[in-house]
Amino acid sequence: MMHTVLDTDLRFGVVFAGSDGASDVGCVGEVVKHERLADDRFFLICKGQERFRVARIVRNKPYLVAAVQWLEDRPPAETPAPGEDAEALAVEVEALMRDVIRIANRLNGKPEKEVGDLRRGLFPTPFSFYVGNTFEGAPREQQALLELEDTAARLRRERDTLRNTLNYLTAASAVKDVFPSSPSSG
């Protein structure tokens, strides 16, 4: 498959596959940089692109090929409550991310420094995908975020996850303050 991808447009579909099978929703990965190894494996750097839903499998061998439907976020069905629109949620999520980063750095013994602009001028929709990408090590949560077709709903879920993370890190920080680790005696 990689030979075909590298010889054509450098894009391929990626779907999450767990113990209960493959998801119907995935995203396009674009190869940004690659290095072919001597044993014909590759080191790849890929960038996520647009989302899709698998409509049907077209071919199974030598690798899966599917017909897909492209997914776009839909506008909310009803007018959001004050502070629940995508822009307000993006501002809140960015603030929570700053706090999580600050406390995580403190817990890991890194110097506390001001966390800069995490949104980098991104509108709420691309920012929501950026945030989801930071949830490394939680592939099922990332998949759930990918499947949401409403930016505000995605940001609300990210806000809730970040609040839980912040609560956990705050508690861990308090424990660390009360019971600082002592150098082991030899």
N, C-alpha and C positions, 0 to 999 in steps of 0.2 A: 504494500500500500504506500509506504513512504517513497518508494521510487516513483510511483505514479504522481503522488502529491508534489514531489520536488521537480518533476518534469513538466507539470502543468501550472496551475495557478496558486500553489502553495497553501491551499485551504482544504480542510477536511472536517467532518462532523464528529463531535464528541458527545457521548451520552454517559450518564452515571449508570453503572451496573453494580448492584448489590446482591445479596443472597437471595432476594426475591425477584431477581431478573433485571432487565434493562429498563430504564425510564423512557417515556415517550418524548420528553422534552430535553433538548440539548442545545449546544451552541456550536457555531463554526469556530474552529481554531485556525489561525493563520500562522504559518511558519515565518518567524521574523529573522531567525538565525539558525543555522544548523552546521553540524560537524559530523561527517561520516567516519566511523571507527573502522579499524582494520578488519574486524569480524562482521562487517556489514550492519552493525547497529548504528544508532544515531544519538547524538546529544542535540536536543531541540530547545529552542526558546520560541514559545508560541504566544499569540495574543488572541484573546476571546473576541469574537465578533457578534453578529446577530444571532438571535435565538430561533429555534425551529421546533416543530412538533412532527414526529415521524408519522407520515400518513400510511405508508406501506413499505415493506421490504421488497426491493426490486431484485436483489441478487444476494446470495449468501456466500459465494466463493469467488475468488480467493479471499475476499473480505466483504463485509456487509456494505451494501449500497441501498439507500432508501430514497423514496420520494418524500419530500417534506413540505410543510406549510410554514411560512415565515410568521413569526409572532411579533407583534408590536404591543406596547402597553396601551390599554384602553383608558379613556377618561373615566373618572369615578361616576357611578350611576346616579348619585345624588350629591348635592352641594355639601362639601365637608364642613364640619363644625369649626368654629374659630380655633386656630392653632393646629388643626388637623389637615390642612392643605399640604401639598407636597413640598412647597418652599419652606414653610414653617417647620415641618418634620425634618427636612434636610439640615436646617440650622441646628435643631435639637440633637440630631444624630451626630453631627460634626462635634458639638460640644461634649457629648458623651464619649466619643472616640478620643478626644483630647484628654479627658479625665482618665480613661482606661489606659492610654499610653503613658501618661504621667505616673500613675500609681504602679503600673507594671514595671516601668523603668526603675522606680524607687525600690520595689521588691527585689529586682534583679541587680541591685547595687549600682545602677547606672546613674550618672549625675542628672539631677533634675534640670531640665531646660525647657524653655517655652516651645510648645508644639506649634508649628506654623499653620498656614492655610491648608487644610486637608482637602477642601473642595477644589482648589486650584481652578476656580472659575467654572466648574462643572454645573450644569443644570441638574435639577433633582433626579431625573431618570438615570443619566450616566453615573451620577454620584452614587445612587442606590446600588448599581452593579459594582462599582468600585468597592463600596463597603462590604458587600457580600463576598467579594474576592478576598478580603482580608480575614475572613473566617476560616482560615486554613486549619486543617485537622478536624473539620466538622462537615464532611461531604454531604451528609443527608440534609443538614440545615442549608448549605449552599444550594443544593438541588431544590429544596422547597422555595427558596428565594427566587431561583431561576424560573420556576414554574408560575410564580405570581405575575399576573398581567395588569397590575394596577400599581403604579409607582408609590402612591401613598400607603397602600397596604404593605408593600415591600419595606418601606421606610419605617412603618409602625412595628413590623416584626423585628427589624434590625434594632430599633430603639429599645424594644423589650429585651432582646438578647444582650445588648450593650448595658442596659440597666442591671440585668442579672449578673453580668460579668463584673461590672463596677461594684456591686454589693459584695460579691465574692472576694474581689481584690481588696476592697476596703477592710473587710473582716480579716483577711490574711495579713494585711498591713498592721492592723491593730494587734493581732497576735504576735507578730514579729516585734512590734514596739514593746510589748509586755514581756516577751520571752526572747530577748535577743540571743542569737547563737553565740556560744562561747567557744574560744579556741580549744581544740581537743588537747588533752594532756597526753604526753607520750611517755 
